[in-house]
């Protein structure tokens, strides 16, 4: 005859703390990820701040260049002054001011390209009319021939 409880394995009464250990590891991983997320947000914020400062510097430099352009081309000073006022408008957001600056610069480039194309076309017409080539063609050949 067996004693009551003699068939029970005493190792079954050992407490299992592995759930607490796993919970601690999970919490540690979550805390580490939170730290990474905060650091990433801080780095993104710093990058955005630097970009904003660079854009502000660009708009300030644009204003100074418009002052110089107004002095260099007094007949077009109104256009340059208006561009400066649009870009340095304190009531507009920085994004809007940078957009205005880029738009003016692109327009100015297109005008310059159109002027260059017009000059090239005028030069072609001048050459075709005999302006430059006509005088050279009428000079006598002095290379020792008859």
Backbone bond lengths (Angstrom), bond angles and torsions (degrees), N, CA, C in turn:
res aa  C-N    CA-C-N  psi(-1)  N-CA   C-N-CA  omega(-1)  CA-C   N-CA-C  phi
1 X - - - 1.408 - - 1.525 110.46 -
2 X 1.301 114.49 139.33 1.465 119.69 -177.53 1.511 109.97 -97.99
3 X 1.239 112.62 147.68 1.463 118.46 177.23 1.525 109.67 -72.77
4 X 1.294 114.22 150.08 1.465 119.21 179.41 1.532 108.13 -66.34
5 X 1.300 115.51 130.50 1.463 121.66 177.95 1.508 113.92 84.47
6 X 1.328 118.07 -1.00 1.456 120.18 -178.90 1.527 111.50 -74.12
7 X 1.312 119.43 -16.61 1.472 121.77 179.54 1.526 111.93 -91.40
8 X 1.285 117.40 0.90 1.472 120.86 179.99 1.523 108.15 -86.30
9 X 1.308 114.48 131.31 1.467 120.58 179.34 1.531 109.13 -80.00
10 X 1.329 118.66 120.92 1.470 120.64 -178.36 1.536 113.06 -65.49
11 X 1.334 118.56 -20.85 1.468 120.01 179.34 1.521 111.92 -68.55
12 X 1.333 117.59 -16.53 1.459 120.76 177.74 1.525 111.82 -71.75
13 X 1.317 117.02 -17.18 1.462 119.97 -179.55 1.529 112.83 -89.93
14 X 1.309 118.36 1.23 1.461 122.01 178.37 1.535 107.97 -75.20
15 X 1.312 115.20 130.49 1.470 119.75 -179.13 1.526 110.66 -71.80
16 X 1.321 115.58 138.88 1.466 121.88 179.25 1.529 108.41 -102.94
17 X 1.310 115.53 111.04 1.469 121.14 -179.39 1.532 112.40 -101.21
18 X 1.298 119.11 10.73 1.468 121.46 -177.18 1.531 111.96 -63.45
19 X 1.313 119.00 -29.70 1.468 121.62 177.80 1.520 111.15 -63.81
20 X 1.360 114.94 -39.28 1.469 118.92 178.54 1.534 110.32 -68.39
21 X 1.331 115.38 -39.03 1.458 119.50 178.96 1.525 110.79 -64.44
22 X 1.332 117.10 -42.69 1.462 120.64 177.81 1.528 111.64 -64.79
23 X 1.317 116.67 -39.38 1.468 120.68 178.44 1.523 110.30 -63.86
24 X 1.318 116.65 -38.84 1.469 120.34 177.69 1.521 111.36 -64.85
25 X 1.336 116.83 -40.76 1.464 120.45 178.95 1.528 110.73 -65.34
26 X 1.327 115.28 -41.50 1.470 119.30 179.59 1.527 110.14 -63.96
27 X 1.329 116.04 -42.51 1.461 119.12 179.65 1.531 110.40 -65.15
28 X 1.311 117.29 -39.03 1.467 121.13 177.26 1.518 111.73 -61.01
29 X 1.343 116.22 -43.38 1.455 120.03 178.33 1.530 111.10 -64.36
30 X 1.325 116.32 -40.68 1.463 120.07 179.55 1.522 110.80 -64.42
31 X 1.323 116.95 -40.79 1.467 120.92 179.04 1.529 110.61 -65.82
32 X 1.327 116.59 -40.69 1.461 120.35 177.94 1.530 110.62 -63.30
33 X 1.328 117.51 -42.28 1.463 121.05 178.81 1.531 110.89 -64.99
34 X 1.313 116.41 -39.16 1.465 120.59 176.91 1.527 110.40 -60.51
35 X 1.311 116.42 -42.65 1.469 120.78 176.96 1.515 111.78 -60.73
36 X 1.327 116.28 -43.24 1.466 120.43 178.20 1.529 110.71 -63.49
37 X 1.328 116.39 -41.71 1.465 120.58 179.86 1.526 111.47 -63.84
38 X 1.311 116.63 -41.82 1.467 120.68 179.09 1.521 110.19 -65.64
39 X 1.332 116.95 -43.70 1.465 120.46 178.47 1.530 110.43 -63.09
40 X 1.330 117.25 -40.63 1.460 120.59 178.16 1.513 112.13 -63.16
41 X 1.340 116.05 -41.51 1.466 119.79 178.14 1.523 110.86 -65.04
42 X 1.320 116.69 -39.07 1.461 120.36 178.81 1.531 110.79 -65.08
43 X 1.323 116.35 -41.66 1.469 120.25 178.65 1.527 110.91 -65.85
44 X 1.323 116.83 -40.84 1.461 120.77 177.73 1.524 110.04 -63.31
45 X 1.323 116.30 -43.37 1.462 120.49 177.75 1.516 111.74 -61.27
46 X 1.313 117.16 -41.70 1.462 120.92 178.82 1.519 110.62 -65.40
47 X 1.310 116.81 -41.33 1.461 121.00 178.39 1.527 110.86 -63.17
48 X 1.327 116.23 -42.99 1.460 120.00 179.07 1.527 110.89 -65.34
49 X 1.317 116.93 -37.53 1.457 121.23 178.07 1.532 110.44 -63.83
50 X 1.337 116.40 -44.24 1.466 119.88 178.31 1.521 111.01 -63.08
51 X 1.339 116.93 -41.20 1.466 120.38 177.39 1.525 111.00 -61.76
52 X 1.323 115.80 -42.24 1.462 120.31 179.96 1.531 110.16 -63.40
53 X 1.317 117.14 -42.64 1.468 120.60 178.87 1.528 110.68 -64.30
54 X 1.323 117.30 -39.71 1.466 120.82 178.51 1.526 110.35 -64.91
55 X 1.320 117.20 -42.03 1.460 120.12 178.47 1.525 111.09 -65.55
56 X 1.320 116.99 -38.34 1.467 120.12 177.50 1.522 109.69 -63.56
57 X 1.322 117.29 -40.93 1.464 121.11 177.80 1.529 110.93 -63.08
58 X 1.333 116.35 -38.74 1.468 120.10 178.69 1.519 111.01 -64.17
59 X 1.326 117.31 -42.93 1.467 119.00 -179.69 1.522 110.83 -67.66
60 X 1.327 117.54 -36.93 1.467 120.40 177.25 1.534 110.60 -64.19
61 X 1.324 116.43 -43.69 1.465 120.59 178.58 1.529 110.73 -64.85
62 X 1.328 116.55 -36.49 1.458 120.76 177.73 1.530 109.99 -61.31
63 X 1.332 117.10 -43.13 1.463 120.73 178.19 1.515 111.78 -59.28
64 X 1.329 116.51 -42.44 1.468 120.34 178.53 1.524 111.24 -66.44
65 X 1.326 116.61 -38.82 1.474 118.88 179.38 1.530 110.99 -67.79
66 X 1.338 116.97 -32.77 1.463 119.62 177.43 1.526 110.78 -68.24
67 X 1.338 117.37 -34.22 1.466 120.54 174.36 1.528 110.08 -62.21
68 X 1.328 116.25 -44.25 1.467 120.70 179.58 1.531 110.91 -65.23
69 X 1.333 116.82 -40.27 1.468 120.05 179.32 1.527 110.65 -65.72
70 X 1.329 117.59 -37.14 1.464 121.09 178.29 1.520 110.95 -62.63
71 X 1.325 116.24 -38.86 1.467 120.29 178.69 1.522 111.33 -72.58
72 X 1.327 116.63 -37.99 1.466 120.66 -177.87 1.531 111.76 -72.91
73 X 1.332 116.89 -33.94 1.461 121.68 -178.27 1.534 108.94 -127.32
74 X 1.335 117.24 77.28 1.465 119.78 -174.57 1.534 113.78 -62.18
75 X 1.324 117.06 -26.50 1.467 118.94 179.40 1.536 111.48 -71.36
76 X 1.307 118.30 -15.88 1.462 122.42 178.73 1.528 111.78 -115.57
77 X 1.322 116.23 15.61 1.470 121.13 -175.77 1.526 111.77 -58.75
78 X 1.311 117.60 -36.75 1.467 120.32 -179.56 1.520 112.34 -59.05
79 X 1.325 116.25 -42.57 1.461 120.50 179.66 1.529 110.77 -64.30
80 X 1.332 116.56 -44.03 1.463 120.38 -178.95 1.528 110.99 -68.84
81 X 1.332 116.91 -38.72 1.468 119.90 178.21 1.530 110.94 -64.83
82 X 1.330 116.63 -39.75 1.465 119.95 178.76 1.531 110.62 -65.58
83 X 1.328 116.80 -41.31 1.467 120.58 178.30 1.525 110.04 -61.84
84 X 1.327 116.23 -41.39 1.468 120.16 178.91 1.525 110.13 -63.16
85 X 1.323 117.77 -44.91 1.465 120.97 -179.55 1.530 110.96 -62.90
86 X 1.333 116.68 -39.58 1.467 120.03 179.21 1.526 111.76 -64.61
87 X 1.310 116.54 -41.05 1.470 120.80 -175.86 1.529 111.71 -78.09
88 X 1.318 117.31 -30.76 1.465 119.79 -178.78 1.529 112.96 -99.49
89 X 1.320 117.11 15.18 1.463 122.31 -179.54 1.533 110.08 -60.69
90 X 1.347 118.42 115.51 1.460 119.88 -177.66 1.529 113.52 -70.34
91 X 1.332 117.28 -16.30 1.465 120.07 -179.56 1.528 112.66 -86.25
92 X 1.320 117.18 -10.33 1.471 121.47 -179.97 1.523 109.39 -94.68
93 X 1.311 115.38 150.69 1.467 119.48 177.05 1.527 109.43 -70.69
94 X 1.298 115.28 161.08 1.468 120.09 179.65 1.525 110.53 -61.35
95 X 1.311 116.69 -37.38 1.465 120.36 179.02 1.528 110.29 -62.52
96 X 1.331 116.92 -43.25 1.462 120.43 178.56 1.522 111.24 -65.06
97 X 1.327 116.62 -41.05 1.468 119.79 -179.12 1.523 111.10 -65.68
98 X 1.331 117.28 -41.24 1.474 120.14 177.85 1.529 109.76 -65.33
99 X 1.315 116.73 -39.54 1.462 120.89 177.95 1.525 110.60 -61.63
100 X 1.319 117.06 -43.94 1.473 121.15 178.26 1.524 110.82 -62.46
101 X 1.337 115.75 -41.25 1.465 120.12 179.62 1.528 110.08 -62.54
102 X 1.320 117.17 -46.86 1.464 120.82 179.92 1.524 111.33 -63.91
103 X 1.315 116.51 -38.84 1.466 120.55 179.14 1.526 110.74 -63.32
104 X 1.335 117.44 -44.32 1.460 120.40 178.78 1.524 110.74 -64.31
105 X 1.330 116.45 -43.39 1.463 119.72 -179.73 1.534 110.92 -62.88
106 X 1.324 117.38 -40.88 1.465 120.48 178.24 1.523 111.13 -65.42
107 X 1.320 116.81 -40.59 1.465 120.38 177.88 1.518 110.62 -63.45
108 X 1.323 116.27 -43.48 1.461 120.45 179.60 1.531 111.01 -62.72
109 X 1.328 117.20 -39.51 1.472 120.60 177.43 1.526 111.00 -63.49
110 X 1.334 115.85 -41.40 1.472 118.96 179.77 1.521 110.69 -64.97
111 X 1.316 117.97 -38.58 1.471 121.41 178.04 1.523 109.65 -64.39
112 X 1.326 116.92 -43.26 1.465 120.49 178.80 1.529 111.13 -62.96
113 X 1.328 116.87 -41.51 1.463 120.05 178.07 1.527 110.62 -63.93
114 X 1.315 117.09 -40.87 1.466 120.50 179.20 1.524 110.46 -64.82
115 X 1.314 117.83 -40.56 1.458 121.02 177.78 1.524 110.77 -63.67
116 X 1.318 117.27 -41.18 1.466 120.65 178.33 1.521 110.27 -63.88
117 X 1.332 116.71 -40.52 1.463 119.61 178.28 1.532 110.36 -65.56
118 X 1.309 117.83 -39.74 1.466 121.34 178.23 1.525 110.88 -63.81
119 X 1.330 116.71 -41.35 1.467 119.56 178.19 1.525 110.88 -64.60
120 X 1.321 117.31 -41.26 1.470 120.11 177.80 1.521 111.01 -62.18
121 X 1.313 116.46 -41.46 1.463 120.70 179.46 1.527 110.64 -65.71
122 X 1.311 117.57 -40.38 1.458 121.03 177.66 1.523 110.61 -63.96
123 X 1.336 116.02 -39.34 1.467 120.12 179.47 1.526 110.64 -65.39
124 X 1.324 116.79 -41.04 1.472 120.09 177.53 1.517 111.15 -62.68
125 X 1.316 116.48 -43.64 1.461 120.25 179.87 1.524 110.63 -64.95
126 X 1.314 116.93 -38.43 1.462 121.13 178.62 1.527 110.61 -64.52
127 X 1.332 115.69 -42.85 1.463 119.61 -179.96 1.525 110.94 -67.89
128 X 1.320 116.94 -39.11 1.463 120.44 -179.92 1.525 111.88 -68.99
129 X 1.325 117.02 -27.58 1.463 120.06 179.94 1.520 111.27 -79.12
130 X 1.324 117.22 -5.75 1.452 120.12 177.99 1.506 112.83 93.27
131 X 1.301 118.53 10.87 1.459 121.94 -178.04 1.507 112.40 -63.22
132 X 1.305 119.31 -54.34 1.460 121.79 -176.51 1.519 110.90 -90.98
133 X 1.300 116.95 -43.35 1.458 120.33 -175.65 1.522 113.10 -79.56
134 X 1.323 117.79 -25.09 1.455 121.69 -176.83 1.513 112.01 -65.30
135 X 1.310 119.16 -41.12 1.457 122.34 -178.79 1.519 110.24 -68.99
136 X 1.311 117.73 -38.15 1.464 120.92 -179.69 1.526 110.11 -70.67
137 X 1.302 117.16 -35.07 1.457 120.09 -178.05 1.529 112.13 -71.79
138 X 1.314 119.77 -25.00 1.464 123.02 -176.17 1.512 112.85 -86.70
139 X 1.350 119.41 -8.50 1.456 121.22 -178.60 1.527 108.93 -76.44
140 X 1.357 116.69 142.02 1.491 120.87 -178.23 1.515 110.99 -69.94
141 X 1.322 114.96 155.32 1.462 122.54 179.12 1.525 107.64 -84.39
142 X 1.319 118.83 115.58 1.465 124.00 -178.11 1.518 112.02 -109.89
143 X 1.325 118.08 40.27 1.455 120.82 -177.48 1.533 111.81 -97.08
144 X 1.234 119.17 21.15 1.440 120.42 175.84 1.524 114.01 92.88
145 X 1.273 117.92 7.26 1.471 120.91 179.17 1.500 110.54 -86.38
146 X 1.305 117.53 -171.53 1.451 121.00 -179.11 1.455 114.01 -79.20
